[in-house]
Amino acid sequence: MPFFSSADLSDANLKSADLTNAQLSRAIVDNTQFGDNSGIDESMKGDLIKRGAMFEDVPGDS
């Protein structure tokens, strides 16, 4: 189970990562790239964006 509670994920590329059960509530996410992630609901997405994360849609093909 991913557990990043207090991890510094600044500038990390987490696109397409399965974040099911990840605890990101206290992780540092400045400029962290997310997109096409399992386990991220709209509430979590909004919180991450407020804390500096970036989301973009990633096409499933190619």
Secondary structure, 3 states (H helix, E strand, C coil): CCCCCCCECCCCECCCCECCCCCCCCCECCCCEECCCECCCHHHHHHHHHCCCEECCCCCCC
